[in-house]
């Protein structure tokens, strides 16, 4: 009888230990960070973590990290679907000498960054760097004072980039660079984005890719950059780059406001920018093409006051080949 009681007691102890251990290893769907938090805590609302890096390890895939109050929450590498939402307060990332946020996710992932303030302090590398696959959403954020790119989108598989209501300024390279050396399809949509005082505004570089890349830019301002405002580049018809540029102000850039570079003058139409309802002024060149690149106009733009306007532009061919005016 004593032996039976012993084994029953042992079973109860083992069962209790399972229940004690399980919650400690579980990941929460929603976690929290605070300027006065502690990464040793469970990242709950009442016991928040101190950094994004501390919180992400305790957040389940497709979960969400929220900011309880303004603070500097450190740099982070993201390897799974996650939302970091600090829209109602300031989610600061000081990224001196390093990248601010690195996204290296598998296929099918979705990363949402909202209300993030990334400051490179004049020595930081890229603000946000995408190396993986899936969707990257950047919303209501600020990226500034980095020596590299504000956003570098260099996925290793078919991917999508969405940036909205975001300011990018004082970058040492492109405000937004979209470039990959893999054979992947890329679709990028930028809306209500402000890119200023950088080495250049937006560059979609398809020279290392063998699949189509597409950019849509709407309701945005690209101004005061030391290179081109918006530029697309490709070298082969098999890997076309297309940009639809509608309703933007592209001004005071020390290169072209809009440039389509097809590299070799082969007439293959590998790089085409479609331009409509946009104001392009104060640039060294308003709109330009290089090699086989082409800028096609909907004929409703305001292109004036550039050192060279670069007009007239070819009309965009409408239905049946009739140019739209």
C-alpha positions as a Markdown table, in Angstrom:
| # | Residue | x | y | z |
|---|---|---|---|---|
| 1 | Unk | 0.0 | 0.0 | 0.0 |
| 2 | Unk | 2.9 | 2.4 | 0.8 |
| 3 | Unk | 4.3 | 1.7 | -2.7 |
| 4 | Unk | 1.0 | 2.6 | -4.4 |
| 5 | Unk | 0.8 | 5.8 | -2.4 |
| 6 | Unk | 4.4 | 6.6 | -3.4 |
| 7 | Unk | 3.7 | 6.2 | -7.1 |
| 8 | Unk | 0.5 | 8.2 | -6.9 |
| 9 | Unk | 2.3 | 11.1 | -5.2 |
| 10 | Unk | 5.0 | 10.9 | -7.8 |
| 11 | Unk | 2.4 | 11.1 | -10.6 |
| 12 | Unk | 0.8 | 14.1 | -9.0 |
| 13 | Unk | 4.1 | 15.9 | -8.7 |
| 14 | Unk | 4.9 | 15.2 | -12.3 |
| 15 | Unk | 1.5 | 16.4 | -13.5 |
| 16 | Unk | 1.9 | 19.6 | -11.4 |
| 17 | Unk | 5.3 | 20.3 | -12.9 |
| 18 | Unk | 3.9 | 20.1 | -16.4 |
| 19 | Unk | 1.3 | 22.7 | -15.6 |
| 20 | Unk | 3.9 | 24.9 | -14.0 |
| 21 | Unk | 6.4 | 24.7 | -16.9 |
| 22 | Unk | 3.9 | 25.0 | -19.8 |
| 23 | Unk | 2.9 | 28.6 | -19.3 |
| 24 | Unk | 6.5 | 29.7 | -19.0 |
| 25 | Unk | 7.3 | 28.4 | -22.4 |
| 26 | Unk | 4.1 | 29.5 | -24.2 |
| 27 | Unk | 4.1 | 32.5 | -26.4 |
| 28 | Unk | 1.4 | 35.1 | -26.1 |
| 29 | Unk | -0.7 | 36.4 | -29.1 |
| 30 | Unk | -0.3 | 40.0 | -27.8 |
| 31 | Unk | 2.6 | 41.4 | -25.8 |
| 32 | Unk | 3.6 | 44.8 | -24.5 |
| 33 | Unk | 6.7 | 47.0 | -24.2 |
| 34 | Unk | 7.3 | 50.0 | -21.9 |
| 35 | Unk | 10.0 | 52.5 | -21.3 |
| 36 | Unk | 10.1 | 51.2 | -17.7 |
| 37 | Unk | 9.6 | 47.5 | -18.6 |
| 38 | Unk | 11.9 | 44.6 | -18.0 |
| 39 | Unk | 12.8 | 41.9 | -20.6 |
| 40 | Unk | 12.8 | 39.3 | -17.8 |
| 41 | Unk | 9.0 | 39.9 | -17.4 |
| 42 | Unk | 6.4 | 38.0 | -19.4 |
| 43 | Unk | 5.6 | 41.1 | -21.6 |
| 44 | Unk | 2.0 | 41.2 | -20.4 |
| 45 | Unk | 0.2 | 44.5 | -20.1 |
| 46 | Unk | 0.9 | 44.6 | -16.3 |
| 47 | Unk | 4.5 | 43.3 | -16.6 |
| 48 | Unk | 5.7 | 44.6 | -20.0 |
| 49 | Unk | 9.1 | 44.1 | -21.6 |
| 50 | Unk | 11.7 | 46.7 | -22.2 |
| 51 | Unk | 12.7 | 46.1 | -25.8 |
| 52 | Unk | 11.2 | 44.8 | -29.1 |
| 53 | Unk | 13.9 | 42.1 | -29.1 |
| 54 | Unk | 12.8 | 40.9 | -25.7 |
| 55 | Unk | 9.1 | 40.9 | -26.6 |
| 56 | Unk | 9.4 | 39.2 | -29.9 |
| 57 | Unk | 10.8 | 36.0 | -28.4 |
| 58 | Unk | 7.7 | 35.8 | -26.2 |
| 59 | Unk | 5.2 | 36.7 | -29.0 |
| 60 | Unk | 3.6 | 34.0 | -31.1 |
| 61 | Unk | 3.8 | 33.9 | -34.9 |
| 62 | Unk | 1.3 | 36.4 | -36.3 |
| 63 | Unk | 1.0 | 38.0 | -32.9 |
| 64 | Unk | 1.3 | 41.7 | -32.0 |
| 65 | Unk | 3.6 | 43.8 | -29.9 |
| 66 | Unk | 2.1 | 47.1 | -28.6 |
| 67 | Unk | 3.8 | 50.1 | -26.9 |
| 68 | Unk | 2.3 | 51.1 | -23.6 |
| 69 | Unk | 4.1 | 54.5 | -23.5 |
| 70 | Unk | 6.8 | 56.4 | -25.4 |
| 71 | Unk | 10.2 | 54.9 | -25.2 |
| 72 | Unk | 13.3 | 53.7 | -27.0 |
| 73 | Unk | 12.8 | 50.0 | -27.6 |
| 74 | Unk | 15.9 | 49.0 | -29.4 |
| 75 | Unk | 16.7 | 47.4 | -32.8 |
| 76 | Unk | 15.2 | 44.0 | -33.7 |
| 77 | Unk | 15.5 | 41.2 | -36.2 |
| 78 | Unk | 12.2 | 39.7 | -37.3 |
| 79 | Unk | 12.0 | 36.1 | -38.5 |
| 80 | Unk | 8.3 | 35.5 | -38.4 |
| 81 | Unk | 4.9 | 37.1 | -39.1 |
| 82 | Unk | 4.5 | 39.9 | -36.5 |
| 83 | Unk | 2.8 | 43.2 | -36.0 |
| 84 | Unk | 4.6 | 45.9 | -34.0 |
| 85 | Unk | 2.1 | 48.7 | -33.4 |
| 86 | Unk | 3.0 | 51.9 | -31.6 |
| 87 | Unk | 0.6 | 54.2 | -33.5 |
| 88 | Unk | -0.9 | 55.8 | -30.4 |
| 89 | Unk | 2.5 | 56.6 | -28.9 |
| 90 | Unk | 6.2 | 56.7 | -30.0 |
| 91 | Unk | 8.0 | 53.5 | -30.6 |
| 92 | Unk | 11.6 | 54.6 | -30.8 |
| 93 | Unk | 14.5 | 52.7 | -32.4 |
| 94 | Unk | 17.9 | 54.3 | -32.0 |
| 95 | Unk | 20.1 | 52.4 | -34.5 |
| 96 | Unk | 23.6 | 53.9 | -34.3 |
| 97 | Unk | 26.2 | 51.8 | -36.3 |
| 98 | Unk | 23.6 | 49.0 | -37.0 |
| 99 | Unk | 20.4 | 48.4 | -39.0 |
| 100 | Unk | 17.3 | 49.5 | -37.3 |
| 101 | Unk | 14.9 | 46.7 | -38.1 |
| 102 | Unk | 15.9 | 43.6 | -40.1 |
| 103 | Unk | 13.2 | 41.4 | -41.6 |
| 104 | Unk | 14.2 | 37.9 | -42.6 |
| 105 | Unk | 11.0 | 36.0 | -42.8 |
| 106 | Unk | 10.0 | 32.8 | -44.6 |
| 107 | Unk | 7.5 | 32.7 | -47.6 |
| 108 | Unk | 4.0 | 33.5 | -46.7 |
| 109 | Unk | 4.9 | 35.9 | -43.8 |
| 110 | Unk | 3.4 | 39.3 | -43.2 |
| 111 | Unk | 5.2 | 41.9 | -41.1 |
| 112 | Unk | 3.4 | 45.2 | -40.1 |
| 113 | Unk | 5.4 | 48.1 | -38.6 |
| 114 | Unk | 3.2 | 51.0 | -37.3 |
| 115 | Unk | 4.2 | 54.1 | -35.5 |
| 116 | Unk | 7.9 | 53.3 | -35.5 |
| 117 | Unk | 10.5 | 56.1 | -35.2 |
| 118 | Unk | 13.8 | 54.9 | -36.4 |
| 119 | Unk | 16.8 | 57.3 | -35.9 |
| 120 | Unk | 20.2 | 56.3 | -37.1 |
| 121 | Unk | 21.9 | 59.1 | -35.2 |
| 122 | Unk | 24.0 | 59.9 | -38.2 |
| 123 | Unk | 25.8 | 56.5 | -38.1 |
| 124 | Unk | 23.1 | 53.9 | -38.5 |
| 125 | Unk | 23.0 | 51.6 | -41.5 |
| 126 | Unk | 19.6 | 50.9 | -43.1 |
| 127 | Unk | 16.5 | 52.0 | -41.4 |
| 128 | Unk | 14.5 | 48.9 | -42.4 |
| 129 | Unk | 16.1 | 46.1 | -44.3 |
| 130 | Unk | 14.1 | 43.2 | -45.9 |
| 131 | Unk | 16.0 | 40.1 | -46.7 |
| 132 | Unk | 13.4 | 37.4 | -46.5 |
| 133 | Unk | 10.0 | 36.8 | -48.2 |
| 134 | Unk | 6.4 | 37.8 | -47.9 |
| 135 | Unk | 4.7 | 41.1 | -47.2 |
| 136 | Unk | 6.3 | 44.1 | -45.5 |
| 137 | Unk | 4.0 | 46.9 | -44.4 |
| 138 | Unk | 5.4 | 50.2 | -43.0 |
| 139 | Unk | 2.7 | 52.6 | -41.8 |
| 140 | Unk | 2.7 | 55.9 | -39.9 |
| 141 | Unk | 6.4 | 55.8 | -39.3 |
| 142 | Unk | 9.5 | 58.0 | -39.4 |
| 143 | Unk | 13.0 | 57.0 | -40.6 |
| 144 | Unk | 15.9 | 59.4 | -40.6 |
| 145 | Unk | 19.6 | 60.0 | -40.2 |
| 146 | Unk | 21.0 | 56.7 | -41.5 |
| 147 | Unk | 24.1 | 56.3 | -43.7 |
| 148 | Unk | 22.5 | 53.6 | -45.8 |
| 149 | Unk | 18.9 | 53.3 | -47.2 |
| 150 | Unk | 15.8 | 54.4 | -45.4 |
| 151 | Unk | 14.2 | 51.2 | -46.6 |
| 152 | Unk | 16.1 | 48.5 | -48.4 |
| 153 | Unk | 13.8 | 45.9 | -49.9 |
| 154 | Unk | 15.9 | 43.0 | -51.1 |
| 155 | Unk | 13.8 | 39.9 | -50.8 |
| 156 | Unk | 14.9 | 36.4 | -51.7 |
| 157 | Unk | 11.5 | 35.3 | -52.9 |
| 158 | Unk | 8.3 | 36.7 | -54.4 |
| 159 | Unk | 7.4 | 39.6 | -52.1 |
| 160 | Unk | 5.3 | 42.8 | -51.6 |
| 161 | Unk | 6.2 | 46.1 | -50.1 |
| 162 | Unk | 3.6 | 48.6 | -48.7 |
| 163 | Unk | 4.6 | 52.0 | -47.3 |
| 164 | Unk | 2.0 | 54.6 | -46.3 |
| 165 | Unk | 1.9 | 57.8 | -44.2 |
| 166 | Unk | 5.6 | 57.6 | -43.6 |
| 167 | Unk | 8.5 | 60.2 | -43.6 |
| 168 | Unk | 12.0 | 59.2 | -44.8 |
| 169 | Unk | 14.7 | 61.8 | -44.5 |
| 170 | Unk | 18.5 | 62.4 | -44.4 |
| 171 | Unk | 19.6 | 59.0 | -45.7 |
| 172 | Unk | 23.1 | 58.5 | -47.1 |
| 173 | Unk | 21.8 | 56.4 | -50.0 |
| 174 | Unk | 18.3 | 55.8 | -51.4 |
| 175 | Unk | 15.2 | 56.8 | -49.4 |
| 176 | Unk | 13.7 | 53.5 | -50.7 |
| 177 | Unk | 15.8 | 51.0 | -52.6 |
| 178 | Unk | 14.1 | 48.0 | -54.2 |
| 179 | Unk | 16.7 | 45.6 | -55.5 |
| 180 | Unk | 17.4 | 41.9 | -55.5 |
| 181 | Unk | 19.8 | 39.4 | -57.0 |
| 182 | Unk | 17.2 | 36.6 | -56.9 |
| 183 | Unk | 14.7 | 35.6 | -59.6 |
| 184 | Unk | 11.6 | 37.0 | -57.9 |
| 185 | Unk | 8.6 | 39.0 | -58.5 |
| 186 | Unk | 8.2 | 42.2 | -56.6 |
| 187 | Unk | 5.2 | 44.5 | -56.2 |
| 188 | Unk | 5.7 | 47.8 | -54.2 |
| 189 | Unk | 3.0 | 50.3 | -53.4 |
| 190 | Unk | 4.0 | 53.6 | -51.7 |
| 191 | Unk | 1.3 | 56.1 | -50.8 |
| 192 | Unk | 1.5 | 59.4 | -48.8 |
| 193 | Unk | 5.2 | 58.9 | -48.4 |
| 194 | Unk | 7.6 | 61.9 | -47.9 |
| 195 | Unk | 11.2 | 61.3 | -49.0 |
| 196 | Unk | 13.6 | 64.3 | -48.5 |
| 197 | Unk | 17.2 | 65.4 | -48.1 |
| 198 | Unk | 18.6 | 62.0 | -49.1 |
| 199 | Unk | 21.2 | 60.9 | -51.6 |
| 200 | Unk | 18.2 | 60.0 | -53.9 |
| 201 | Unk | 14.5 | 59.3 | -53.5 |
| 202 | Unk | 13.3 | 56.0 | -54.8 |
| 203 | Unk | 15.3 | 53.5 | -56.9 |
| 204 | Unk | 13.8 | 50.3 | -58.4 |
| 205 | Unk | 16.8 | 48.4 | -59.7 |
| 206 | Unk | 16.0 | 45.3 | -61.6 |
| 207 | Unk | 19.5 | 44.7 | -63.1 |
| 208 | Unk | 20.1 | 41.7 | -60.9 |
| 209 | Unk | 16.7 | 40.2 | -61.2 |
| 210 | Unk | 15.1 | 38.1 | -64.0 |
| 211 | Unk | 11.4 | 38.6 | -63.1 |
| 212 | Unk | 9.1 | 41.6 | -63.3 |
| 213 | Unk | 9.2 | 44.4 | -60.7 |
| 214 | Unk | 6.4 | 46.9 | -60.3 |
| 215 | Unk | 6.2 | 50.2 | -58.3 |
| 216 | Unk | 3.1 | 52.3 | -57.7 |
| 217 | Unk | 3.7 | 55.7 | -56.2 |
| 218 | Unk | 0.7 | 57.9 | -55.3 |
| 219 | Unk | 0.0 | 61.1 | -53.3 |
| 220 | Unk | 3.7 | 61.5 | -52.2 |
| 221 | Unk | 6.4 | 64.1 | -52.0 |
| 222 | Unk | 10.0 | 63.4 | -53.2 |
| 223 | Unk | 12.0 | 66.5 | -52.8 |
| 224 | Unk | 15.5 | 68.0 | -52.0 |
| 225 | Unk | 17.5 | 64.9 | -52.8 |
| 226 | Unk | 21.0 | 65.1 | -54.2 |
| 227 | Unk | 20.3 | 62.5 | -56.9 |
| 228 | Unk | 17.2 | 61.4 | -58.8 |
| 229 | Unk | 13.8 | 61.7 | -57.4 |
| 230 | Unk | 12.3 | 58.5 | -58.7 |
| 231 | Unk | 14.3 | 56.1 | -60.9 |
| 232 | Unk | 13.7 | 52.7 | -62.4 |
| 233 | Unk | 16.4 | 50.5 | -64.1 |
| 234 | Unk | 16.4 | 47.3 | -66.0 |
| 235 | Unk | 18.5 | 45.6 | -68.7 |
| 236 | Unk | 16.2 | 43.0 | -70.3 |
| 237 | Unk | 12.7 | 42.7 | -71.6 |
| 238 | Unk | 12.4 | 39.4 | -69.7 |
| 239 | Unk | 12.9 | 41.3 | -66.5 |
| 240 | Unk | 10.8 | 44.4 | -66.9 |
| 241 | Unk | 10.5 | 47.2 | -64.4 |
| 242 | Unk | 7.3 | 49.3 | -64.4 |
| 243 | Unk | 6.4 | 52.3 | -62.4 |
| 244 | Unk | 3.0 | 54.0 | -62.1 |
| 245 | Unk | 3.6 | 57.5 | -60.7 |
| 246 | Unk | 0.3 | 59.3 | -60.1 |
| 247 | Unk | -0.6 | 62.4 | -58.1 |
| 248 | Unk | 2.9 | 63.2 | -56.7 |
| 249 | Unk | 5.1 | 66.2 | -56.2 |
| 250 | Unk | 8.7 | 65.6 | -57.3 |
| 251 | Unk | 10.8 | 68.7 | -56.8 |
| 252 | Unk | 14.2 | 70.2 | -56.2 |
| 253 | Unk | 16.2 | 67.0 | -56.8 |
| 254 | Unk | 19.7 | 67.4 | -58.1 |
| 255 | Unk | 19.2 | 64.7 | -60.8 |
| 256 | Unk | 16.1 | 63.8 | -62.8 |
| 257 | Unk | 12.7 | 64.1 | -61.2 |
| 258 | Unk | 11.7 | 60.9 | -63.0 |
| 259 | Unk | 14.2 | 58.6 | -64.9 |
| 260 | Unk | 13.6 | 55.4 | -66.7 |
| 261 | Unk | 16.8 | 53.6 | -67.5 |
| 262 | Unk | 16.7 | 50.7 | -70.0 |
| 263 | Unk | 20.5 | 50.5 | -70.0 |
| 264 | Unk | 21.2 | 49.3 | -73.6 |
| 265 | Unk | 19.5 | 51.2 | -76.4 |
| 266 | Unk | 17.9 | 48.0 | -77.7 |
| 267 | Unk | 14.3 | 49.3 | -77.9 |
| 268 | Unk | 13.1 | 46.4 | -75.7 |
| 269 | Unk | 11.0 | 48.6 | -73.3 |
| 270 | Unk | 12.5 | 46.9 | -70.2 |
| 271 | Unk | 11.9 | 50.1 | -68.1 |
| 272 | Unk | 8.8 | 52.1 | -68.4 |
| 273 | Unk | 7.4 | 54.8 | -66.1 |
| 274 | Unk | 3.8 | 55.9 | -66.5 |
| 275 | Unk | 3.4 | 59.5 | -65.3 |
| 276 | Unk | 0.1 | 61.2 | -64.5 |
| 277 | Unk | -1.4 | 64.1 | -62.4 |
| 278 | Unk | 2.1 | 64.9 | -61.0 |
| 279 | Unk | 3.9 | 68.1 | -60.4 |
| 280 | Unk | 7.6 | 68.0 | -61.4 |
| 281 | Unk | 9.5 | 71.2 | -60.9 |
| 282 | Unk | 12.9 | 72.6 | -59.7 |
| 283 | Unk | 14.8 | 69.5 | -60.6 |
| 284 | Unk | 18.0 | 69.5 | -62.8 |
| 285 | Unk | 15.9 | 67.5 | -65.3 |
| 286 | Unk | 12.2 | 67.1 | -65.1 |
| 287 | Unk | 11.7 | 63.7 | -66.8 |
| 288 | Unk | 14.3 | 61.7 | -68.7 |
| 289 | Unk | 15.0 | 58.3 | -70.2 |
| 290 | Unk | 18.2 | 56.4 | -70.7 |
| 291 | Unk | 18.8 | 53.7 | -73.3 |
| 292 | Unk | 15.6 | 51.8 | -74.0 |
| 293 | Unk | 13.9 | 53.3 | -71.0 |
| 294 | Unk | 10.7 | 55.3 | -71.6 |
| 295 | Unk | 8.6 | 57.8 | -69.6 |
| 296 | Unk | 5.0 | 57.7 | -70.9 |
| 297 | Unk | 2.7 | 60.6 | -69.9 |
| 298 | Unk | -1.1 | 60.6 | -69.4 |
| 299 | Unk | -0.7 | 64.3 | -70.6 |
| 300 | Unk | -2.1 | 65.8 | -67.4 |
| 301 | Unk | 1.1 | 66.6 | -65.5 |
| 302 | Unk | 2.7 | 69.9 | -64.6 |
| 303 | Unk | 6.3 | 69.7 | -65.6 |
| 304 | Unk | 7.9 | 73.1 | -65.4 |
| 305 | Unk | 10.7 | 75.2 | -63.8 |
| 306 | Unk | 13.3 | 72.5 | -64.1 |
| 307 | Unk | 16.8 | 73.3 | -65.5 |
| 308 | Unk | 15.6 | 71.1 | -68.4 |
| 309 | Unk | 12.0 | 69.9 | -68.4 |
| 310 | Unk | 12.7 | 66.9 | -70.6 |
| 311 | Unk | 9.4 | 67.3 | -72.3 |
| 312 | Unk | 7.4 | 66.5 | -74.5 |
| 313 | Unk | 6.9 | 63.0 | -73.3 |
| 314 | Unk | 5.4 | 60.2 | -75.3 |
| 315 | Unk | 1.7 | 59.8 | -74.6 |
| 316 | Unk | 0.5 | 56.7 | -72.8 |
| 317 | Unk | -1.1 | 54.4 | -75.4 |
| 318 | Unk | -4.8 | 54.0 | -74.6 |
| 319 | Unk | -7.3 | 51.4 | -75.8 |
| 320 | Unk | -6.8 | 50.4 | -79.4 |
| 321 | Unk | -3.4 | 52.2 | -79.4 |
| 322 | Unk | -5.0 | 55.7 | -79.3 |
| 323 | Unk | -3.0 | 57.9 | -77.0 |
| 324 | Unk | -4.7 | 59.1 | -73.9 |
| 325 | Unk | -4.7 | 62.9 | -73.6 |
